[in-house]
Amino acid sequence: AEQLRREPAKIARELEERLKSDLKQRADFERVHLFPRSSADVPDDRSVRLVVLSADHPFTKEEDNPAELAAQEILENRGAAPRLYRNTLIFLAADKIRLQDLEAELRRYLAWKSILEERESLDLTPHQARQSEAQLKAANAAVLTRLPEAYQTLLVPAQDTPQEPVTFQAVRLSSGEGLAGRACKKLRNDENLLLSIGPAILRRHIDAIPLWRGDGNAVSLRQLAEDFAQYPYLPRLAKPDVLARAASEGVALLTWPSDTFAYAEGYDGVRYLGLRGGQNVSCSAEGGGLLVRPEAAEAQMDAEKRVMENPIPSAGTPTDGGMPTASVSDGRAPLGHGRPAPGGDVKACPKRFHGTVRLDPGKVALDAGRIAEAVIAHL
């Protein structure tokens, strides 16, 4: 075991294999990035992922410890480019003191493993071989115990307001299931990872920043998904689908005018297209749908309702005798009906008139003659 102190690469490989086996169960993380060599090894995606730092970057309680410095570099950059989605990364680091205990157990395990692999060259007796196997089993059990004890510190990016810098909350994991499962459980309990979000809570966050775009009355679901993945001062959603579900639930609420929002398929610069509220709608964070502020949605809905109930007349109203009364394009009365005669201080007279009359199917010829006489009388 002491000889293995001079071979740290073997210890590092064994540790990586142990972690890789443990992290096959990703729990609620979309992916797990084990021992990235640089920030370029961590993709820039919108789903939440776990980044496991290598033993070269252990956590201590000192300011600017190796773990936080490595996490800061990965959080801010992806290779030579700035990282866009900074609200999607959680970091897992080993405690420096407990890491030393883990490495000691790994050396002991590898030493007994080497002895058994060389049992023939070492000419071990059956009794010695059985003793070596027992020691190997005990060393392996010790490694399995030390591994979660060492990797027990989560570094969670946090930002209270857009004006404040991003800091790291060091969160200690409790014992239990695999590393990813323990991390997710702790994050969910502390509300640092949301698998769902209530539509009224979503509306509150949209108003607080605010996240409405354009004239302040709507925001696209695609843009909202971008916002929640980018900014650590917003809740950390496990994936964009969480946002889409909350949007669908919010639009379907009967109390949407006071609590949530409406939905529109698009905006043509004048009105919202396919505007709906209080209805079941299938929302997608990848589509072009919009969440619309209730005040703007209700204003458009009320205006459209008034038009449907009181359509603009396309003709004059018949008189009691069945003859049409003339109407003019500028809304003024025709000559002889309270309108001043030419020569007065008035604007130019209208030149176009129109009207309608309902005909009795049995008196079409008679009525047509009366209509013609009435029209000609005004010419």
FENUR-V909761 format. One record per run of one state. SS is the DSSP state (hx for helix, st for strand, lp for the rest). FROM is the first residue (numbers start at 1). LEN is the number of residues. If there is no record, write none. Layout:
ss:SS from:FROM len:LEN
ss:SS from:FROM len:LEN
//
This chain:
ss:lp from:1 len:2
ss:hx from:3 len:4
ss:lp from:7 len:1
ss:hx from:8 len:15
ss:lp from:23 len:8
ss:st from:31 len:4
ss:lp from:35 len:4
ss:hx from:39 len:3
ss:lp from:42 len:7
ss:st from:49 len:4
ss:lp from:53 len:6
ss:st from:59 len:1
ss:lp from:60 len:6
ss:hx from:66 len:11
ss:st from:77 len:2
ss:lp from:79 len:2
ss:st from:81 len:2
ss:lp from:83 len:3
ss:hx from:86 len:3
ss:st from:89 len:5
ss:lp from:94 len:1
ss:st from:95 len:1
ss:hx from:96 len:22
ss:lp from:118 len:1
ss:hx from:119 len:4
ss:lp from:123 len:3
ss:hx from:126 len:25
ss:lp from:151 len:2
ss:st from:153 len:6
ss:lp from:159 len:8
ss:st from:167 len:6
ss:lp from:173 len:6
ss:hx from:179 len:11
ss:lp from:190 len:4
ss:st from:194 len:1
ss:lp from:195 len:4
ss:hx from:199 len:11
ss:lp from:210 len:3
ss:st from:213 len:1
ss:lp from:214 len:4
ss:st from:218 len:3
ss:hx from:221 len:10
ss:lp from:231 len:6
ss:st from:237 len:1
ss:lp from:238 len:2
ss:hx from:240 len:13
ss:lp from:253 len:3
ss:hx from:256 len:4
ss:lp from:260 len:2
ss:st from:262 len:3
ss:lp from:265 len:1
ss:st from:266 len:2
ss:lp from:268 len:4
ss:st from:272 len:2
ss:lp from:274 len:2
ss:st from:276 len:1
ss:lp from:277 len:13
ss:st from:290 len:3
ss:lp from:293 len:1
ss:hx from:294 len:16
ss:lp from:310 len:8
ss:st from:318 len:1
ss:lp from:319 len:5
ss:st from:324 len:1
ss:lp from:325 len:2
ss:st from:327 len:2
ss:lp from:329 len:6
ss:st from:335 len:1
ss:lp from:336 len:3
ss:st from:339 len:1
ss:lp from:340 len:13
ss:st from:353 len:2
ss:lp from:355 len:6
ss:hx from:361 len:16
ss:lp from:377 len:3
//
